[in-house]
Structure formats: C-alpha cells, structure tokens
Amino acid sequence: MSRRMVHRGPDDDGVYVDCEVGLSLAMRRLAILDLVGGAQPMCSPDGRYVLVYNGEIYNSQALRHSLEAVGERFSTDHSDTEVLLRLLMREGESCLARLNGMFAFAFYDSAARTLLCARDRMGIKPFYYTQQDGRFAFASELKSLLMLSFVRRDVDHQVLFDYLSLLYVPGEQSILSSVRRLPAGHCLKYSLATKAVEIKSWWRLEYTPDRAVAKAEWPALIRDELRQAVTRWSQSDVPIAVSLSGGLDSSAITALAVQAGLDISAYSLGFEGPGEAAWNELPLARDVARKWGLHLHELVLRPEQTLDALPRMVEALDEPYGGGLPSWFVFAQMAGKVKVALTGTGGDELFGNYGKWRALEGGPLARWRRTSVGTIDRECFARDFFNRFYYFPDAAKRDILTDGGAACRDTAALLYERFNAQPQISLRDGVASLDIGTQLSEEFLFMTDRFSMAHSIEARTPFLDNGLVDLVRRIPADIRTRRNDLKYLLREAVAPLLPKSLLKAPKRGFVIPFGLWLRGPLKSQVEELLGPDRLRRQGLFKPVFYDHYVKPHLDGRADHTQRIWSAMMFQFWHRQFIESAGTEVASSGADALARA
C-alpha cells in the first residue's frame, strides 16, 4: 500500500506495527518542513501515541509557542507533525478547531486501542476508508486500498448515476461500493476492540453577515487577510512556485507572494491550436510576471500531449472525473524543480460562485421575494439550478443505464437536500455553501490534490486559509458579489497589485476544448469504448447510448460533448481499475486505455 503511493512521498517512508492488536500504519513523506526532524510515523516519548499525517498546519509555530507556554518540550526544531501530535495528546479531537491548514491524519492511542482520524475543514486532503469482514483500512488514495485483496471492486450504481451529471464523484461514497470517503470537516473514531466506526462533523461553513462594517472597508480587509494567508501558506524549507493562470485569483496570489519577499517561480499554460484562442491566458500571465519581475515558465499545450498523458491522469485520479485537465501539465512542468505550488483555487467559490444563484433569484421583481434558501422548492431548484449547470438530466440517465437507475435517487435531489438542509440564509450564501461543500471539495480540490501529488508536489490554496474564509463568510452577500459583476469586490481588493490588462479581462475557464477532439484524434477510441458491443458486454450502459448520443455527435448532427466525455472518462477509469489489476500505471496514449 505504501509503495503504491510513492509519488505522494518519495523522500522517506516509515512503518509502525502493533502485532498484539493487529494494527499497521505506514507513511510516505514529501519533506517540506523540518527536513531532518519530521519523520513519520511519529510516536510520543512514552510510546503510547502514534501519528501518521498528510498535509501542513500553517499556524504550527503559534501553536508550538502556546504549547511551550504550558510546559510542552519539543524534540524537533520546527516540525508541524510534532505540534499536531502533542496537541492531540493533550486535547484529542477538540484541538481540530485550532488547526489552520490542510490535513488528513490517523492518531493511534495504544492504551485506549482507538484510531482518531480527521480531515481538514475544506477537504483539501483526501481520506478513503473501508470496513469489511472485521477489517478496517484507510489511505490517502483509493489505489492504495486496492492493493488489499479483500477490497471488492463493484461499481456503486448510485455514484455512477450522479457522476454522469456532475462529472465528479459526490458525497461520502466512492465509486466502489466497498470504499467510503471521510467528508471534509469530519472526524472518524475506530475502536480496535469493538470494530465500531463513529463519524461526526467537527466544522461546517456558516455565513454570519456583518452589517456593522462599512461597504468601503471590505476591500482593504480582504487584501490584508489574503496577504496574511499567502504568508502563512508559504512556509517551506524547499523552493516554492506559483501556478499562474492569468486569472484574477492566481495573479493576486503571485503578487502578494512577491510582496512578501518570497523567492518564487511562476508556471503558466497556454493554448494555440485551431479554435483554442479563447482559452489562452498566456498574454495576461506574462503581464503579471512582467509587473512583478518574475521569470515565467510557459508551456503551450498541444492536443497530442493531452492524449498521451490521459492514462497517467486516469491512474492518478483514482475515480472517474470528467472535468478540466490542464493543471496536470502545469504540475508536470514543475516536477523535479519545486515541491510546493501556490494556486488560486477557491477564489471563485468565495467571491461570486460563477453566478449560479442568479436564476434562482429570478428577475428584478422576483429577486426581492426569493431572499432565502427556504423559498426554493424542488422543482424550482431542478429547473433553475441543476438543469442549467449540470450535464445529464436525471430522466435522460434512466434511459441509458442498463437497470434504468431503478434503485437510484435523482442527483438533483441529492444537491437539493444538501442545499435545503442549511440555515435560512440568502440564496447567494446558500448556493455558495452548497458548491463549497460539493464542487469545490469533491471536484476542484480532488483534482488539484491528485494531479499535484502525482508529480510529488504539494499544492497549496491560500484562499482557503481559515482567517480569509472566516472573513468572507461575514461579508453580506449583496456586498460580496453583484449580479452583473460577480467578483467586483475581490477585484477592488487586489486592483493595486495587478496590471490593468488583467483587471479588464473577462473570466475564462481553465479547460481543454474536448469538443474539438471527440470527432478528431479521439474518434476511434470513442467508437471502441462506447460502441454497442462494448456497452452490451460491460452491462452498465444500454447500447442505445451509442445511437442516441455518440453516433449523432460523430456524424456532426448534434453536440453531445459533455455527455460523451463523461462516459469516456468513466470507461477509461473502468478499463484501468476494474478490467485490469489497477495496481500499476497504464501505458501512454489514449489507445492504451481503449485496448481490450
């Protein structure tokens, strides 16, 4: 299991075994802080407690000082692992609220014979687990659990049903019915004596609008808090880079990192193929780099590069994923040069949320009537949110799945239940809270973690710093975002840091134009993996999927890009993890994934 995740920690590894109770803990280390003294598994001086931990605690020095003030003495110089260990020894799960950073860990108490496992507030770091036949196992990646012979590889039909609409796997259940995922902001306690698992939430996002702050004061407050976040999240004993897309969020991170005196490098990706100019933000990234005197490492992506890397992406992702893939190549550029990369992930969700709340608010008159989450019923939510922003209507999926999705509840119902379970807050806050708890953690942070760690790079997200998130959730929704200028407040906050060309630039998606490829370089793979004979043998999709969606698309009579791409990425995953052993990296090229 440890060797299967060597990419997550190539610098060191360690194992702890308690034969008496039948417990083993293994750790892969990517050495970033306290290179000499942070080895894991880390044991307490008396041997009672053991910690394996993935991530970074960015307020660890302040926590260390507070522990020293009450008598704790540390054996390492500045290891955040030892800080976490000693906090857990003194306070148990109550210390989680004090942690500012990204983490997933397991803390073993040999006297109580319990494991306490937890995941950070926003879900930046992953945690998979399984409990079968009296056995309990966990890992940072699904592929590591698949090294265990007792882990069954049955596809969860509800998850497949949801994935086809969302392009990512939502919720606590993984794509495999035998493996689950610990949700963001939750902890898990496992008793080695009783085999019982207890899961509970230790943090949830709540908006608390503060009208006492004048509207004009928010930009300076945001800029100052973001500056502090960048400084905190830049702690490192190894070189740091920034993933500079040319958008507002990553450009602000870049500027603040330079202002903080950090010696950073910048990496950007561009597109210059036929029909791809709309996605290219390299000129804007160059303007930012020029303003701040940075050397910009550029890569212009060609279609054949993506096709060649697809098998490695699928292997890295662990689960089906039909979203954007370009950041793979940004991290690939950095590999071997740096171990830490700052990203702008989270800025869109905190400020504006892509305007996904606009249709729910309705027109100018209806907007004032629909002020809270509770005014939206299921039909309105499905029509004005789910069907607008997701890729496969629930009814259409029931027509193309072999069992008709008979045992599956609608994906729209899943999102609505999570949306409606929130306190009665404004629609803008409600939609933002929903997306932060689903799309941000389960798609964007999922993808960023897998793609960065596949290249042995730790991606950091300063926008998700506790202090900044806690500030933003105090900003009234009508001040935080505008209907026709979604991120105006953030733009005002960071305007002094950025070139004018970027401040005026429209929002661009950091995506790959798959629609241009499905009828071209990927056509033969589409016909193979989604052909009627293949679908009939596989038994998950009805062969009619080919007739309704694939053939009309390939013939140029319709555009079903997203539906075909989601099915293709599932088939690539199925071939790698279900039909083959799933224990080693696939060969290069999309043809390798398509071969039977």
Sequence and secondary structure as in RCSB ss.txt:
>XXXX:A:sequence
MSRRMVHRGPDDDGVYVDCEVGLSLAMRRLAILDLVGGAQPMCSPDGRYVLVYNGEIYNSQALRHSLEAVGERFS
TDHSDTEVLLRLLMREGESCLARLNGMFAFAFYDSAARTLLCARDRMGIKPFYYTQQDGRFAFASELKSLLMLSF
VRRDVDHQVLFDYLSLLYVPGEQSILSSVRRLPAGHCLKYSLATKAVEIKSWWRLEYTPDRAVAKAEWPALIRDE
LRQAVTRWSQSDVPIAVSLSGGLDSSAITALAVQAGLDISAYSLGFEGPGEAAWNELPLARDVARKWGLHLHELV
LRPEQTLDALPRMVEALDEPYGGGLPSWFVFAQMAGKVKVALTGTGGDELFGNYGKWRALEGGPLARWRRTSVGT
IDRECFARDFFNRFYYFPDAAKRDILTDGGAACRDTAALLYERFNAQPQISLRDGVASLDIGTQLSEEFLFMTDR
FSMAHSIEARTPFLDNGLVDLVRRIPADIRTRRNDLKYLLREAVAPLLPKSLLKAPKRGFVIPFGLWLRGPLKSQ
VEELLGPDRLRRQGLFKPVFYDHYVKPHLDGRADHTQRIWSAMMFQFWHRQFIESAGTEVASSGADALARA
>XXXX:A:secstr
 TGGGGGG BSEEEEEEETTTTEEEEEEE   SSTTT  SSEE TTSSEEEEEEEEETTHHHHHHHHHHTT   S
SSS HHHHHHHHHHHHGGGGGGG  EEEEEEEEETTTTEEEEEE SS  S  EEEEETTEEEEESSHHHHTTSTT
S   B HHHHHHHHHHSS  SSB SBTT EE  TTEEEEEETTT  EEEEES        TTS GGGHHHHHHHH
HHHHHHHTT  SS EEEE  SSHHHHHHHHHHHHTT  EEEEEEEE STT GGG  HHHHHHHHHHHT  EEEEE
E HHHHHHHHHHHHHHH S   S  THHHHHHHHTTT SEEE  TTHHHHTTGGGTTHHHH STTHHHH  BGGG
  HHHHIIIIIHHHSSS HHHHHHHBTTTTTT   HHHHHHHHHHTS S BHHHHHHHHHIIIIIIIIIHHHHHH
HHHTTT EEE GGG HHHHHHHTTS HHHH BTTBTTHHHHHHHGGGS HHHHTS        THHHHTTTTHHH
HHHHTSHHHHHHH SB THHIIIIIHHHHTTS   HHHHHHHHHHHHHHIIIIIS  SS   SSHHHHH  
